[in-house]
């Protein structure tokens, strides 16, 4: 389960980076007379929040495992 949590943490970071790159790309190729779609910036923000929550969760699990197994 620890491996899955670590993989999911990096999946959310990857989604955030790729989503941010796509958002800036789509923002930069718009013609000047067209209104930009700001909702495209929500994906990276939500993915970063999920990355942070997963990271905090992993840290808490690691801390609890260390406290329950003092010989390791």
Number of C-alpha atoms within 10 A of each C-alpha: 6 9 8 8 15 13 12 15 22 14 15 20 19 16 17 23 17 13 19 19 14 16 19 12 11 13 16 11 9 12 9 8 6 7 9 14 11 9 8 16 17 14 18 22 15 14 21 19 15 18 21 15 13 18 17 13 14 16 12 12 14 12 11 11 12 12 11 9 8 7 6 7
